[in-house]
Amino acid sequence: MIAFTQRIKLAVADDHPLVVLAIERLIANVQNIEIVCRAQDSTGLVEALEKQECDVVIMDFYMPGGEHGDGIDLIKYIVEHHPKAAIVVLSMTTDADLIARALDAGANAVDVSLDLIAGVGVPTIEQHVLALSRAFTVGLLKLKLPVMSGKVDRHFSHVVIVGNTEPDAATQARLQGIYDHLAANRVKLSIRHGRLRFAFHFYNTLEEVEKVLALLRAKAT
């Protein structure tokens, strides 16, 4: 196992969940490196860096949709506003000119992210996602919420549905209240036909599951 003498704080920004999961697997084998923030675009990355300075930023070159752009613009932004952070750029391109421009803009390294994706594997992804949905289901059942997937040992999906086959008015009102509470706390979920729908993905963590369950417990008190 690799180890550093000083603790290194790492930020990971990539709109492809497989890459994030691959990085997490690699970091798990290195002592004294901690991923302190994860983001899917420049908006989330910049917000995270404003709250928690990082030693290293690993970012995808192409992340459209963020308020601070992506690629060269985002590299320059980080260099200007967070000059102490080393920047590692991930890209699926081998374009020498693009790599040179990224380095000139302030990136410390450019790597091809396809190798990271290939290193994950379907079984690992499946195991991770199902572990999240099972942990969430256990927590919901402890709160006596109606989970349509039934017994935990029979839950083989990344989607968890909360509700009844034919929900009555009281149940629908209760679930609508839960939906409003979670949505107000920036939890991503949907409500369909009077039922709550939670979907877990590669980039979700057990910590996030616990945070949602804590919000539900607070709502119940």
C-alpha positions in Angstrom: 0.0 0.0 0.0 1.3 3.5 -0.9 1.4 6.1 1.8 2.1 9.8 2.1 3.5 11.4 5.2 1.1 14.4 5.0 -2.6 14.1 4.5 -3.7 15.1 1.0 -7.2 16.5 0.4 -8.6 15.6 -3.0 -11.4 17.0 -5.1 -12.9 14.9 -7.9 -15.0 16.5 -10.7 -16.3 14.3 -13.5 -19.7 14.0 -15.1 -19.0 10.3 -15.9 -19.8 8.3 -12.7 -17.6 5.4 -13.8 -14.5 7.6 -13.7 -15.4 8.8 -10.2 -15.8 5.3 -9.0 -12.5 4.2 -10.5 -10.7 7.1 -8.8 -12.3 6.1 -5.4 -11.0 2.5 -5.9 -7.5 3.7 -6.6 -7.5 6.1 -3.7 -8.7 3.4 -1.4 -5.2 1.8 -1.7 -3.3 4.9 -0.8 -3.0 6.0 2.8 -3.3 9.7 3.8 -5.3 10.7 0.7 -8.9 11.8 1.3 -11.5 12.7 -1.2 -13.2 15.6 0.4 -15.5 16.6 -2.4 -17.2 15.2 -5.5 -18.8 17.2 -8.3 -20.4 16.6 -11.7 -19.8 20.0 -13.2 -17.9 23.3 -12.6 -20.7 24.7 -10.5 -20.5 21.9 -7.9 -16.7 21.9 -8.0 -16.3 25.7 -7.4 -18.9 25.6 -4.6 -17.0 22.7 -3.0 -13.6 24.5 -3.2 -15.1 27.6 -1.7 -16.1 25.5 1.4 -13.1 23.3 1.5 -9.6 24.0 0.0 -8.0 21.0 -1.6 -4.4 20.0 -2.3 -5.3 18.3 -5.6 -8.2 18.7 -8.1 -8.8 15.9 -10.5 -11.2 17.2 -13.2 -12.7 16.0 -16.4 -11.8 18.3 -19.3 -15.3 18.2 -20.8 -18.0 18.9 -18.3 -20.8 21.0 -20.0 -23.5 22.8 -18.2 -21.6 24.3 -15.3 -21.7 28.0 -14.4 -17.9 28.3 -14.7 -17.5 26.4 -18.0 -15.1 23.6 -18.5 -11.8 22.8 -20.2 -9.3 25.6 -20.4 -11.7 28.2 -18.8 -12.2 26.1 -15.7 -8.5 25.4 -15.4 -7.7 29.1 -15.5 -10.4 29.8 -13.0 -9.0 27.3 -10.5 -5.5 28.6 -11.0 -6.6 32.2 -10.3 -8.9 31.5 -7.3 -7.3 28.4 -5.8 -3.6 28.7 -6.8 -2.3 26.2 -4.2 -4.3 23.3 -5.7 -2.5 21.1 -8.1 -4.7 20.3 -11.2 -4.9 16.9 -12.8 -7.0 16.9 -16.0 -8.7 13.7 -17.2 -9.6 13.5 -20.9 -10.4 10.8 -23.4 -8.5 12.6 -26.1 -4.9 12.1 -27.1 -4.8 15.5 -29.0 -1.3 16.8 -28.3 -2.3 20.4 -29.0 -5.2 20.2 -26.4 -2.9 18.6 -23.8 -0.3 21.4 -24.4 -3.0 24.1 -24.0 -4.2 22.5 -20.8 -0.7 22.5 -19.4 -0.1 26.1 -20.5 -3.3 27.1 -18.8 -2.0 25.8 -15.5 -2.8 22.1 -15.3 -0.1 20.0 -13.6 -0.8 16.8 -15.5 -3.1 15.4 -18.2 -4.2 11.7 -18.2 -6.5 9.5 -20.3 -9.6 8.6 -18.3 -10.4 5.5 -20.4 -7.9 3.5 -18.4 -9.7 4.4 -15.2 -13.1 3.4 -16.6 -11.8 0.0 -17.8 -10.4 -0.7 -14.4 -13.8 -0.6 -12.6 -15.7 -3.6 -14.0 -19.4 -4.3 -14.0 -19.3 -6.6 -10.8 -17.8 -3.8 -8.7 -20.3 -1.3 -9.9 -23.2 -3.6 -9.3 -22.0 -4.5 -5.8 -21.6 -0.9 -4.9 -25.0 0.2 -6.1 -26.9 -2.7 -4.5 -25.1 -2.2 -1.2 -26.4 1.4 -1.2 -30.0 0.4 -2.0 -30.0 -2.3 0.6 -28.6 0.0 3.3 -31.2 2.6 2.4 -34.0 0.0 2.5 -33.0 -1.2 5.9 -33.1 2.4 7.2 -36.5 3.0 5.6 -38.0 -0.1 7.2 -36.7 0.9 10.6 -38.7 4.1 10.1 -41.7 2.0 9.3 -42.0 3.5 5.8 -43.7 1.3 3.2 -41.0 0.0 0.9 -42.5 -1.7 -2.1 -39.4 -3.8 -2.8 -40.3 -6.0 0.2 -37.7 -8.0 2.1 -34.1 -6.7 2.1 -32.6 -9.9 0.9 -34.8 -9.8 -2.2 -33.9 -6.2 -3.2 -31.9 -6.6 -6.4 -32.4 -3.1 -7.9 -30.7 0.3 -7.6 -34.2 1.8 -7.4 -36.1 2.0 -4.1 -39.8 2.8 -4.2 -41.6 4.0 -1.1 -45.4 3.7 -1.0 -48.2 1.3 -1.4 -49.7 -0.4 -4.4 -52.9 1.6 -3.9 -51.9 4.5 -1.6 -54.7 6.1 0.4 -55.1 9.8 0.9 -53.3 9.8 4.3 -50.3 7.9 2.9 -50.1 10.2 -0.2 -50.1 13.3 2.1 -47.4 11.8 4.3 -45.2 10.9 1.3 -45.8 14.3 -0.3 -44.6 15.9 2.9 -41.5 13.7 2.9 -40.8 14.6 -0.7 -41.1 18.4 0.0 -38.8 18.0 3.0 -36.1 16.1 1.1 -36.3 18.3 -2.0 -35.9 21.4 0.1 -32.6 19.8 1.4 -31.4 19.2 -2.1 -32.0 15.5 -2.2 -32.6 14.2 -5.7 -35.8 12.0 -5.8 -39.1 11.9 -7.7 -42.7 11.3 -6.8 -44.8 9.3 -9.2 -48.4 8.1 -8.8 -48.2 8.9 -5.0 -45.0 7.0 -4.5 -41.4 8.2 -3.8 -38.7 7.0 -6.1 -35.0 6.9 -5.1 -32.3 5.8 -7.6 -28.7 5.1 -6.7 -25.8 5.5 -9.0 -22.1 4.8 -9.2 -21.1 8.1 -7.7 -23.4 7.9 -4.6 -21.9 7.0 -1.2 -23.0 5.4 2.0 -22.4 8.8 3.7 -25.1 10.2 1.4 -27.5 7.4 2.3 -27.0 8.2 6.0 -27.6 11.9 5.4 -30.9 11.1 3.7 -32.0 8.8 6.5 -31.0 11.4 9.0 -33.3 13.9 7.3 -36.1 11.3 7.3 -35.6 10.7 11.0 -35.7 14.4 11.7 -38.9 14.7 9.7 -40.5 11.9 11.8 -39.7 13.6 15.1 
